[in-house]
């Protein structure tokens, strides 16, 4: 009997508007927080792991960014220029046989400042064209409503998600896009990596940290997060009202932590660290705050303003499925003095001596993906969707070719782990979208040289290049995986 993934499994890839789209001032688009994100070129592990420093920004830095149209030091402004290459790019995805394409709608392309009453028709038409082109190739769009691109004016004028009015602004936006695309998009995600507001509050929540007292800023982040929870629940309601057969999911950064040793203190530290991630999906799946998070608020003296109506809304409109990103695992210890550190997805962690690392220090652990799938499914008993997974690497284009066997090896091992979780562990997995299926600007450092795609985009870290697309070796490999529904990588 041939081994295959379940019938109807959604194979595909993922991008995000802020890292891929470009066209930052075209078609009536407003400036977003990503358009003022500076390029960095980390030269050391210390610089690479300065996650907070890479993601924070001040009013002064914003003013400097707004004073220039520079696209070299603000590379998300041009990104991969999908805005002008969308037909070509979607054709490539169709050639690979994609069943699903995860992308995001740029909020600032629909409501340039976030608070308008009337949407930007040119922005709406742009995504109409995208979804129509996907339909030509039988590709289901999986749309993230907010993926690290709150409108900049929303951040400057209202302090982003800290202001309760953000809920109404967002719900208006969701109502517009779900009405407009009700016959074109069935799968939706509310907030990308909603937990990331604690780690990079500006690009997730539009929070300008320098405006707040340092001792109060953590509480500010959790207050903003509460407003996102209410908005997510209302977005779920509105989407179901407008599209009765829609599926709406949450999206979590799946940071998988192992205790560095079997010392009870390290095991407890790993458990506590996992709770600090699960609290976000616990709230969106169960529709209420977990007791341990409320205890944390109490113990820290946080006063999170939440109404009875907020809590009713959250309880009444939980998500339909859980999606997540998974790239690597990490180790933790109660006392990490003297232990080697390495980078991860928006975190710095203790290096695991038993597994290899990527060029950027992220540790490669396909078994950790199976562990993650089992943990999430046992915890929630709802369908799961892996919406980001991949290897960021320094690809080399030689004579129009990229030989990326290292990427194929990484993806093959992770797909095999997925199959084992489904077949051996009974996990219900809807689909799999690899991250950056066409090369895009890396989020943490805003580099183009950290590439993930099956398609090479000819542009370097400084915006130099033709933007021409080239198929990598992994392109044909993934095409075969999809065509055989995984059988090509599961043969004995």
C-alpha positions as CSV (number, residue, x, y, z in Angstrom):
1,X,0.0,0.0,0.0
2,X,1.4,3.4,-1.0
3,X,2.0,5.8,1.8
4,X,0.4,9.1,1.2
5,X,-1.0,12.1,3.1
6,X,-4.8,12.2,3.7
7,X,-7.0,13.0,0.7
8,X,-7.6,16.7,0.4
9,X,-4.4,17.6,2.2
10,X,-3.6,21.3,1.4
11,X,-0.1,21.5,0.1
12,X,1.3,25.0,-0.6
13,X,3.4,27.9,0.5
14,X,3.2,31.2,2.3
15,X,4.2,34.8,2.0
16,X,3.2,38.1,3.7
17,X,2.4,41.4,2.2
18,X,4.9,43.3,4.3
19,X,7.8,41.1,3.2
20,X,6.8,40.2,-0.3
21,X,4.5,42.7,-1.9
22,X,6.3,46.0,-2.3
23,X,4.5,48.8,-4.1
24,X,4.5,50.8,-0.8
25,X,3.2,54.0,-2.2
26,X,1.2,52.6,-5.2
27,X,-2.5,52.0,-5.6
28,X,-3.5,54.3,-2.8
29,X,-1.7,52.3,-0.2
30,X,-0.9,54.0,3.1
31,X,2.4,53.7,4.9
32,X,2.6,50.8,7.3
33,X,4.8,50.0,10.3
34,X,6.9,47.7,8.0
35,X,7.7,50.6,5.7
36,X,9.8,52.2,8.4
37,X,11.6,49.0,9.4
38,X,15.4,49.4,9.0
39,X,17.6,47.0,7.2
40,X,20.2,45.4,9.4
41,X,23.3,43.4,8.6
42,X,24.2,41.5,11.7
43,X,27.9,40.7,11.9
44,X,28.0,38.7,15.1
45,X,25.8,36.3,17.1
46,X,25.2,39.1,19.6
47,X,23.8,41.4,16.9
48,X,21.9,38.5,15.4
49,X,20.2,37.7,18.7
50,X,19.3,41.3,19.6
51,X,15.7,40.5,18.7
52,X,14.2,43.4,20.6
53,X,16.7,45.9,19.2
54,X,15.9,44.8,15.7
55,X,12.1,45.2,16.2
56,X,11.8,48.3,18.4
57,X,11.5,51.8,16.9
58,X,11.0,55.3,18.2
59,X,9.2,58.4,17.0
60,X,12.5,59.9,16.0
61,X,13.3,56.9,13.9
62,X,9.8,57.1,12.3
63,X,10.3,60.8,11.5
64,X,13.7,59.9,9.8
65,X,12.1,57.2,7.8
66,X,9.2,59.5,6.6
67,X,11.7,62.1,5.5
68,X,13.0,59.8,2.7
69,X,11.7,57.5,0.0
70,X,14.9,55.4,0.4
71,X,14.3,51.7,-0.4
72,X,17.8,50.4,0.4
73,X,17.7,50.9,4.2
74,X,13.9,50.4,4.2
75,X,13.8,47.2,2.1
76,X,10.2,46.2,2.8
77,X,9.2,49.1,0.7
78,X,10.3,47.2,-2.4
79,X,10.4,43.6,-1.0
80,X,10.1,41.1,-3.8
81,X,7.9,43.4,-5.9
82,X,5.0,41.0,-6.0
83,X,2.9,44.1,-6.7
84,X,4.2,44.1,-10.2
85,X,5.0,40.3,-10.6
86,X,1.8,38.8,-9.2
87,X,0.6,37.1,-12.4
88,X,4.1,35.6,-13.0
89,X,4.4,34.5,-9.4
90,X,1.0,32.8,-9.1
91,X,1.7,31.0,-12.4
92,X,4.8,29.6,-10.8
93,X,2.8,28.4,-7.8
94,X,0.3,26.9,-10.1
95,X,3.0,25.1,-12.0
96,X,4.1,23.5,-8.7
97,X,0.6,22.3,-8.2
98,X,-0.2,24.4,-5.1
99,X,-3.5,23.5,-3.5
100,X,-3.3,26.5,-1.1
101,X,-1.4,29.8,-1.0
102,X,-1.2,31.6,2.3
103,X,-0.8,35.4,1.8
104,X,-1.8,38.5,3.8
105,X,-3.9,41.5,2.9
106,X,-2.1,44.7,3.8
107,X,-4.5,46.6,6.1
108,X,-3.0,49.9,4.9
109,X,-3.8,49.0,1.3
110,X,-7.5,48.9,2.2
111,X,-7.6,51.6,4.9
112,X,-4.5,53.7,4.4
113,X,-4.5,55.2,7.9
114,X,-6.6,52.4,9.6
115,X,-9.4,54.7,10.8
116,X,-11.2,55.7,7.5
117,X,-14.8,55.0,7.0
118,X,-14.5,54.3,3.3
119,X,-12.0,51.7,1.9
120,X,-9.5,52.2,-0.9
121,X,-11.1,50.7,-3.9
122,X,-7.8,50.3,-5.8
123,X,-6.5,48.2,-2.9
124,X,-9.6,46.0,-2.9
125,X,-9.3,45.5,-6.7
126,X,-5.7,44.5,-6.4
127,X,-6.6,41.5,-4.1
128,X,-9.6,40.7,-6.3
129,X,-7.1,40.2,-9.2
130,X,-4.9,38.1,-7.0
131,X,-7.7,35.8,-5.8
132,X,-9.1,35.5,-9.4
133,X,-5.6,34.5,-10.6
134,X,-5.3,31.9,-7.9
135,X,-8.7,30.4,-8.9
136,X,-7.4,30.0,-12.5
137,X,-4.9,27.4,-11.1
138,X,-7.2,25.8,-8.5
139,X,-5.4,27.4,-5.6
140,X,-7.3,28.1,-2.4
141,X,-6.2,31.4,-0.8
142,X,-5.5,31.2,3.0
143,X,-5.6,34.9,4.0
144,X,-4.1,36.4,7.1
145,X,-6.0,39.6,8.0
146,X,-3.1,41.2,9.9
147,X,0.5,40.1,9.4
148,X,3.0,42.7,10.8
149,X,1.7,45.6,8.9
150,X,-0.6,47.9,11.0
151,X,-1.0,51.3,9.3
152,X,1.7,53.6,10.5
153,X,-0.8,56.5,11.2
154,X,-2.8,54.1,13.4
155,X,0.3,53.5,15.5
156,X,1.2,57.2,15.7
157,X,-2.2,58.7,16.2
158,X,-3.8,56.0,18.5
159,X,-0.8,54.2,20.0
160,X,-1.9,51.2,18.0
161,X,-3.6,48.3,19.7
162,X,-3.3,49.9,23.1
163,X,-6.2,52.1,22.2
164,X,-9.6,50.4,22.5
165,X,-10.8,52.1,19.3
166,X,-8.5,49.7,17.4
167,X,-11.1,47.0,17.8
168,X,-13.7,48.9,15.9
169,X,-11.2,49.9,13.2
170,X,-10.1,46.3,12.7
171,X,-13.7,44.9,12.7
172,X,-14.7,47.5,10.0
173,X,-11.7,46.3,7.9
174,X,-12.6,42.6,8.4
175,X,-16.2,43.3,7.4
176,X,-15.1,45.0,4.2
177,X,-12.7,42.2,3.1
178,X,-14.9,39.3,4.0
179,X,-17.9,40.8,2.2
180,X,-15.8,41.6,-0.8
181,X,-14.1,38.2,-1.1
182,X,-16.9,36.0,0.3
183,X,-17.0,34.0,-3.0
184,X,-13.2,33.8,-3.3
185,X,-11.7,33.1,0.1
186,X,-12.8,30.3,2.5
187,X,-9.8,30.1,4.8
188,X,-8.8,33.0,7.1
189,X,-6.4,33.7,9.9
190,X,-6.9,36.7,12.2
191,X,-3.5,37.8,13.6
192,X,-0.2,36.4,12.5
193,X,1.8,35.1,15.5
194,X,-0.5,37.0,17.9
195,X,1.9,36.1,20.8
196,X,4.7,38.1,19.1
197,X,3.2,41.4,20.5
198,X,5.2,40.6,23.6
199,X,8.5,40.2,21.7
200,X,8.2,42.8,19.0
201,X,5.4,45.2,19.9
202,X,5.8,47.8,17.2
203,X,5.4,45.6,14.1
204,X,2.7,43.4,15.7
205,X,0.8,45.9,17.8
206,X,1.8,49.4,16.5
207,X,3.2,50.1,20.0
208,X,5.9,52.8,20.1
209,X,7.8,51.8,23.2
210,X,9.5,55.1,23.9
211,X,6.1,56.7,24.5
212,X,5.5,54.7,27.6
213,X,7.2,54.4,31.0
214,X,9.6,51.4,30.9
215,X,8.2,49.9,34.1
216,X,4.7,50.0,32.6
217,X,5.4,48.8,29.1
218,X,4.8,45.0,29.7
219,X,1.3,45.8,31.0
220,X,0.7,48.0,27.9
221,X,1.6,45.0,25.7
222,X,-0.9,42.7,27.5
223,X,-3.6,45.4,27.3
224,X,-3.0,45.7,23.6
225,X,-3.1,41.9,23.3
226,X,-6.5,41.9,25.1
227,X,-7.9,44.2,22.5
228,X,-6.5,41.9,19.8
229,X,-8.2,38.9,21.4
230,X,-11.6,40.7,21.4
231,X,-11.0,41.9,17.8
232,X,-10.1,38.3,16.8
233,X,-13.3,36.9,18.3
234,X,-15.3,39.6,16.5
235,X,-13.5,39.0,13.3
236,X,-14.4,35.3,13.6
237,X,-18.0,36.2,14.1
238,X,-18.1,38.7,11.2
239,X,-16.4,36.3,8.9
240,X,-18.9,33.5,9.7
241,X,-21.7,36.0,9.3
242,X,-20.5,37.0,5.9
243,X,-19.2,33.6,4.7
244,X,-21.1,30.9,6.5
245,X,-18.8,28.0,5.3
246,X,-15.6,29.9,6.1
247,X,-13.0,28.5,8.5
248,X,-11.2,31.0,10.7
249,X,-8.0,30.1,12.6
250,X,-5.6,31.6,15.1
251,X,-1.9,31.7,14.4
252,X,0.8,30.9,16.9
253,X,4.6,31.1,17.0
254,X,5.3,27.5,17.9
255,X,8.4,27.9,20.0
256,X,9.2,24.3,21.2
257,X,11.3,24.2,24.4
258,X,13.2,21.3,25.8
259,X,14.7,21.3,29.3
260,X,18.5,21.5,28.9
261,X,19.0,18.8,31.6
262,X,16.6,16.5,33.5
263,X,17.1,18.6,36.6
264,X,13.6,19.3,37.9
265,X,14.4,23.0,37.9
266,X,15.0,22.9,34.1
267,X,11.9,20.8,33.4
268,X,9.8,23.3,35.3
269,X,11.5,26.2,33.4
270,X,10.6,24.5,30.1
271,X,7.0,24.0,31.2
272,X,6.7,27.6,32.3
273,X,8.2,28.8,29.0
274,X,5.8,26.7,27.0
275,X,2.9,28.2,29.0
276,X,4.1,31.7,28.0
277,X,3.4,30.7,24.4
278,X,0.3,28.5,24.9
279,X,-1.5,31.3,26.8
280,X,-2.3,33.0,23.5
281,X,-3.8,29.9,21.7
282,X,-5.5,28.8,24.9
283,X,-7.4,32.0,25.0
284,X,-8.4,32.0,21.3
285,X,-9.3,28.3,21.2
286,X,-11.1,28.0,24.6
287,X,-12.5,31.5,24.4
288,X,-11.3,32.5,27.9
289,X,-8.1,33.5,29.7
290,X,-6.3,30.5,31.3
291,X,-6.0,30.7,35.1
292,X,-2.2,30.8,34.9
293,X,-2.3,33.9,32.8
294,X,-4.7,35.7,35.1
295,X,-2.5,34.6,38.0
296,X,0.4,36.3,36.3
297,X,-1.5,39.5,35.9
298,X,-2.4,39.4,39.6
299,X,1.1,38.6,40.8
300,X,2.6,41.4,38.7
301,X,0.0,43.9,39.7
302,X,-1.3,44.3,36.1
303,X,-4.7,46.0,35.7
304,X,-5.9,44.9,32.3
305,X,-9.1,46.7,31.4
306,X,-11.5,44.1,30.2
307,X,-15.3,44.3,30.3
308,X,-17.9,41.5,30.8
309,X,-19.0,42.1,27.2
310,X,-15.4,41.5,26.1
311,X,-15.3,38.2,27.9
312,X,-18.7,37.2,26.5
313,X,-17.5,37.9,23.0
314,X,-14.3,36.0,23.4
315,X,-16.2,33.0,24.8
316,X,-18.9,33.0,22.1
317,X,-16.6,33.2,19.0
318,X,-13.5,31.0,19.4
319,X,-11.5,30.0,16.3
320,X,-12.2,26.9,14.2
321,X,-8.6,25.7,13.8
322,X,-5.1,26.3,15.1
323,X,-2.3,27.3,12.7
324,X,1.3,27.9,13.6
325,X,4.8,28.5,12.5
326,X,7.5,26.0,13.3
327,X,11.2,26.4,12.3
328,X,13.3,25.0,15.1
329,X,13.3,24.0,18.8
330,X,15.3,25.5,21.7
331,X,16.6,24.5,25.1
332,X,16.0,26.3,28.4
333,X,17.5,26.1,31.8
334,X,16.8,27.7,35.2
335,X,20.4,28.9,35.2
336,X,21.9,29.4,31.8
337,X,25.2,30.9,33.0
338,X,28.0,29.7,30.7
339,X,25.8,27.9,28.3
340,X,26.2,28.4,24.5
341,X,23.4,30.6,23.0
342,X,22.0,30.7,19.5
343,X,19.3,32.5,17.6
344,X,15.7,31.3,16.9
345,X,12.4,32.6,15.6
346,X,12.3,36.0,17.4
347,X,14.0,34.5,20.4
348,X,17.5,33.7,21.8
349,X,17.9,30.3,23.4
350,X,20.4,27.8,24.7
351,X,22.0,25.8,22.0
352,X,21.1,22.1,21.8
353,X,24.3,20.1,21.3
354,X,22.5,17.2,19.7
355,X,21.1,18.9,16.5
356,X,22.6,21.0,13.7
357,X,22.0,24.7,13.1
358,X,21.3,26.8,10.0
359,X,23.4,29.7,8.7
360,X,21.5,32.0,11.0
361,X,21.9,29.8,14.0
362,X,18.3,28.3,14.0
363,X,18.5,24.7,15.1
364,X,17.2,22.1,12.7
365,X,14.9,19.7,14.5
366,X,12.2,17.8,12.4
367,X,11.3,15.6,15.4
368,X,10.4,18.8,17.2
369,X,7.7,19.4,14.6
370,X,6.2,16.0,15.4
371,X,6.4,16.9,19.1
372,X,4.7,20.2,18.5
373,X,1.9,18.6,16.5
374,X,1.2,16.1,19.1
375,X,1.3,18.6,21.9
376,X,-1.1,21.0,20.1
377,X,-3.5,18.3,19.0
378,X,-3.7,16.7,22.5
379,X,-4.2,20.1,24.0
380,X,-7.0,21.4,21.7
381,X,-8.5,18.5,19.7
382,X,-9.1,20.8,16.8
383,X,-7.7,20.7,13.3
384,X,-4.1,22.0,12.9
385,X,-2.4,23.8,10.0
386,X,1.3,24.3,9.6
387,X,1.4,27.7,7.9
388,X,5.2,28.4,8.2
389,X,8.1,26.1,8.0
390,X,11.3,26.4,6.1
391,X,15.1,26.9,6.0
392,X,16.6,30.4,5.6
393,X,19.9,29.9,3.8
394,X,22.4,31.8,1.6
395,X,21.5,30.5,-1.8
396,X,23.9,31.0,-4.7
397,X,22.6,31.7,-8.3
398,X,25.0,30.2,-10.8
399,X,24.1,30.2,-14.5
400,X,20.5,30.7,-13.7
401,X,20.5,27.7,-11.3
402,X,20.3,27.3,-7.5
403,X,21.3,23.8,-6.2
404,X,19.6,23.8,-2.8
405,X,19.8,20.2,-1.7
406,X,20.1,21.5,1.9
407,X,16.6,22.9,1.7
408,X,15.2,19.8,0.1
409,X,16.7,17.7,3.0
410,X,15.2,20.1,5.6
411,X,11.7,20.0,4.1
412,X,11.8,16.3,3.4
413,X,12.6,15.5,7.0
414,X,9.9,17.9,8.3
415,X,7.3,16.4,5.9
416,X,8.1,12.9,7.0
417,X,7.7,14.1,10.7
418,X,4.2,15.5,9.7
419,X,3.2,12.2,8.2
420,X,4.3,10.3,11.3
421,X,2.2,12.7,13.5
422,X,-0.8,12.0,11.3
423,X,-0.3,8.3,10.8
424,X,1.1,7.2,14.1
425,X,-0.2,9.8,16.5
426,X,-3.7,10.5,15.1
427,X,-3.1,14.2,14.5
428,X,-5.7,16.0,12.3
429,X,-3.6,18.2,10.0
430,X,-5.3,20.3,7.4
431,X,-2.3,21.3,5.4
432,X,1.2,22.7,5.1
433,X,2.5,25.9,3.6
434,X,6.3,26.4,3.5
435,X,7.5,29.8,4.4
436,X,8.7,32.3,1.7
437,X,7.8,29.9,-1.2
438,X,9.2,32.7,-3.4
439,X,12.2,34.5,-1.9
440,X,11.2,37.5,0.3
441,X,12.7,39.9,2.8
442,X,13.4,38.2,6.1
443,X,11.4,39.6,8.9
444,X,13.9,39.8,11.8
445,X,16.8,41.4,10.0
446,X,15.1,42.7,6.9
447,X,17.7,40.9,4.7
448,X,17.0,39.5,1.3
449,X,20.1,37.2,1.6
450,X,18.2,34.9,4.0
451,X,16.3,33.0,1.4
452,X,13.5,30.4,1.9
453,X,11.9,30.0,-1.5
454,X,11.5,27.4,-4.2
455,X,12.0,30.4,-6.5
456,X,15.0,32.7,-6.4
457,X,14.3,36.5,-6.7
458,X,17.3,38.4,-8.2
459,X,17.6,41.2,-5.7
460,X,20.3,41.6,-3.0
461,X,20.2,43.1,0.4
462,X,20.7,46.6,-1.0
463,X,17.9,46.4,-3.6
464,X,20.2,45.7,-6.5
465,X,19.1,43.2,-9.1
466,X,16.6,42.5,-11.9
467,X,13.9,41.0,-9.7
468,X,13.8,38.2,-12.3
469,X,12.5,34.8,-10.9
470,X,14.5,31.6,-11.2
471,X,13.4,28.1,-10.2
472,X,15.6,26.4,-7.7
473,X,16.2,22.6,-7.6
474,X,13.7,22.5,-4.8
475,X,11.0,23.7,-7.1
476,X,10.7,20.5,-9.1
477,X,11.2,18.5,-5.9
478,X,8.2,20.1,-4.2
479,X,6.2,19.8,-7.4
480,X,6.7,16.1,-7.2
481,X,5.8,15.9,-3.5
482,X,2.5,17.7,-4.2
483,X,1.7,15.6,-7.4
484,X,2.1,12.4,-5.4
485,X,0.5,13.7,-2.2
486,X,3.7,13.0,-0.3
487,X,4.3,9.5,-1.7
488,X,7.6,10.6,-3.3
489,X,9.1,11.2,0.1
490,X,7.5,8.4,2.0
491,X,8.7,5.4,-0.1
492,X,10.4,2.7,1.8
